[in-house]
Amino acid sequence: MDILFQDFEQAQRDGSGPLLSTTILPLAPPNDPNRLRTLVSSANSSSIQQVIRAGLLAHTNTEIRFSKAEGNAWVDVYVAFWRAIGELLATEEDVRPQWGSVCEAWKEVTNALIKGYSSAGFEAWTVPCLYVAGRYLRIFAIKADESSRSKNAIGINTVMQDDIAGDWGRNEKLEDAARVINRIFNLCISDRAPLAESRKWGLYYTTNLLFKTYFKLNSIGLSKNILLALKASKTDMPPIEAFPKSHIVTFKYYVGIIFFLEEDYAQAEENLTDAWKMCHRDAVRNKELILTYLIPCHLLTTHTLPTEQLLAPFPRLQALFGSLGACIKRGDLAGFDAALAAGEDEFVKRRIYLTLERGRDIALRNLLRKVYITGGFEESRNGGPLIRRTRVPVAEFGAAIRLGSQADGGRIIENDEVECLIANMIYKNLIRGYIARERGIVVLSKGGSAFPGTGV
């Protein structure tokens, strides 16, 4: 307990939010693995209020002075913290862990902190305490819900989780946690103090916590309300570039996913690209998560596929996109359908199936492009430069499509269907030209623009 009081006093003297936040961590430091047990055993339920009050307020340092309300609020925070740690230790030793009790106890810690900021005048530099409270409230809520569903609990010390592919079921504790974290968000965004002393510096961390929680709950629509609130307060906030880079990367990642799921691929690509460029070079898992959605974005917006060099550090992405990308490059329609079916479960889980399915158009374009190139050149006139044949019989394209779709069980593809596929490609600007039905040919653009973006 003395170490906690010493760290609290040092943090208050130095104005160090990160140090202060370590005093309410529900984890023992590696160099002192018994700290939490020592903390709990240093008092009992009847004496803890008095012990905390004496340790926090009855110090001799004249530089630190609390108002009565602020002092009492800090006492309430650490009393709630002591009780939460007691529940946590009891749960870890129990054969049947009661994570619901831990979650409720930690919720009291979070509520005590919120009350301290809203009515007791906690200073803005202490905002990292809200980070810790919100983060572990979410973690304990997930563990409580998973425990209630008799599933395996997740690890407490996870840094970044794949919340996009969260499992969905009854999540009563997590829904409650989302409401509490939303109160933290409102506490930050409504602060009217000068920016140098404002809680607004905690906005993006809190926003990211809400995004993670809403994605886990499969309530992505609620994330848009947060974006609208941020947009409305933009003039009163510091520029996003002034926030810690880790906050910005996570924010851009989730905003990119929101646009991705709304099929606004241009905005999604912009935000995901920003996240990719700013992501730490050693954060391999985070880069992998960003590329999981940036690669399908690029496929639709620029019709390009990732290089082998880009995917080399990410074996999971190689397994996810490797065969699919190879089939698109070859124009192998049957192979594309097989690869999409083979990875369907994972694609659906990550919510990229429908986007990747549209990649079949790119595979078809590449197949038709091969027909165009194989057709060779027209005879030059008056010694002019060679020009590729621009009039291709529909039957030739049809034969290629039938060969490329051989996995369809020998299904006959009529010329009308072939014309429909070609017309769709022209509409999507994957091919430039028109269909001359009366002559049964496709007339393609000259001058290397028949297949935009491919050089022919």
FENCOR-V634804 format. One record per pair of residues at least 24 apart in sequence whose C-alpha atoms are under 7 Angstrom apart, sorted by the first residue. I is the first residue (numbers start at 1). J is the second residue. D is the distance in Angstrom with one decimal. If there is no record, write none. Layout:
i->I j->J d->D
i->I j->J d->D
This chain:
i->1 j->39 d->5.0
i->1 j->42 d->6.6
i->5 j->55 d->5.8
i->5 j->56 d->6.0
i->13 j->64 d->6.6
i->15 j->125 d->6.6
i->16 j->125 d->7.0
i->17 j->125 d->5.4
i->17 j->126 d->4.6
i->17 j->127 d->6.6
i->17 j->128 d->5.5
i->18 j->128 d->5.9
i->20 j->126 d->7.0
i->20 j->129 d->6.9
i->21 j->128 d->5.7
i->21 j->129 d->4.4
i->21 j->132 d->6.6
i->24 j->81 d->6.6
i->25 j->132 d->6.8
i->26 j->85 d->6.5
i->36 j->85 d->7.0
i->40 j->82 d->6.3
i->40 j->86 d->6.1
i->48 j->79 d->6.6
i->49 j->79 d->6.3
i->52 j->78 d->7.0
i->52 j->79 d->6.9
i->69 j->120 d->5.2
i->70 j->116 d->6.8
i->70 j->120 d->4.7
i->70 j->121 d->6.2
i->70 j->122 d->6.7
i->73 j->116 d->5.3
i->73 j->120 d->6.5
i->76 j->112 d->6.3
i->77 j->109 d->5.7
i->77 j->112 d->5.2
i->77 j->113 d->6.1
i->80 j->108 d->6.1
i->80 j->109 d->5.1
i->81 j->109 d->5.6
i->99 j->140 d->6.7
i->99 j->143 d->6.3
i->99 j->144 d->4.5
i->99 j->147 d->6.9
i->100 j->144 d->4.8
i->102 j->140 d->6.9
i->103 j->137 d->6.5
i->103 j->140 d->5.2
i->103 j->141 d->5.6
i->103 j->144 d->6.8
i->106 j->137 d->6.2
i->107 j->137 d->6.4
i->110 j->134 d->7.0
i->114 j->184 d->6.8
i->124 j->197 d->5.7
i->124 j->198 d->5.6
i->124 j->199 d->5.0
i->127 j->199 d->6.7
i->127 j->202 d->6.4
i->134 j->181 d->5.9
i->135 j->209 d->6.9
i->137 j->177 d->6.4
i->138 j->174 d->6.5
i->138 j->177 d->6.0
i->141 j->173 d->5.0
i->141 j->174 d->4.9
i->141 j->177 d->6.6
i->142 j->174 d->6.0
i->144 j->173 d->6.8
i->145 j->171 d->5.5
i->145 j->172 d->6.9
i->145 j->173 d->6.1
i->163 j->212 d->6.0
i->163 j->215 d->5.9
i->163 j->216 d->5.2
i->164 j->215 d->5.7
i->164 j->216 d->6.8
i->164 j->350 d->6.4
i->165 j->349 d->5.4
i->165 j->350 d->5.0
i->166 j->216 d->5.0
i->168 j->217 d->6.5
i->168 j->218 d->6.8
i->178 j->210 d->6.6
i->178 j->213 d->6.3
i->181 j->210 d->6.7
i->182 j->210 d->7.0
i->200 j->237 d->6.7
i->204 j->247 d->5.9
i->204 j->251 d->6.8
i->205 j->247 d->5.6
i->208 j->250 d->6.5
i->208 j->251 d->5.8
i->211 j->254 d->6.8
i->249 j->275 d->4.6
i->249 j->278 d->6.3
i->249 j->279 d->6.2
i->253 j->290 d->6.5
i->265 j->297 d->5.8
i->265 j->301 d->6.9
i->266 j->301 d->6.8
i->269 j->294 d->6.2
i->269 j->297 d->5.8
i->288 j->314 d->6.6
i->296 j->355 d->6.5
i->296 j->356 d->6.2
i->299 j->359 d->6.8
i->303 j->362 d->6.8
i->328 j->362 d->6.4
i->328 j->363 d->4.2
i->329 j->363 d->6.5
i->329 j->366 d->6.7
i->330 j->366 d->6.9
i->331 j->363 d->4.3
i->331 j->364 d->5.7
i->331 j->366 d->4.9
i->331 j->367 d->4.3
i->332 j->363 d->6.5
i->332 j->404 d->5.5
i->333 j->363 d->6.4
i->333 j->364 d->6.8
i->333 j->404 d->5.2
i->333 j->405 d->5.4
i->334 j->404 d->5.9
i->334 j->405 d->4.8
i->334 j->406 d->6.2
i->334 j->407 d->5.2
i->365 j->430 d->6.6
i->368 j->397 d->6.3
i->369 j->451 d->7.0
i->371 j->397 d->6.7
i->390 j->443 d->5.7
i->390 j->444 d->4.9
i->390 j->445 d->6.7
i->390 j->446 d->6.7
i->391 j->441 d->6.2
i->391 j->442 d->5.7
i->391 j->443 d->4.7
i->391 j->444 d->6.3
i->392 j->441 d->5.4
i->392 j->442 d->5.2
i->392 j->443 d->6.6
i->393 j->440 d->5.9
i->393 j->441 d->4.1
i->393 j->442 d->6.1
i->394 j->440 d->5.7
i->394 j->441 d->5.0
i->394 j->442 d->6.1
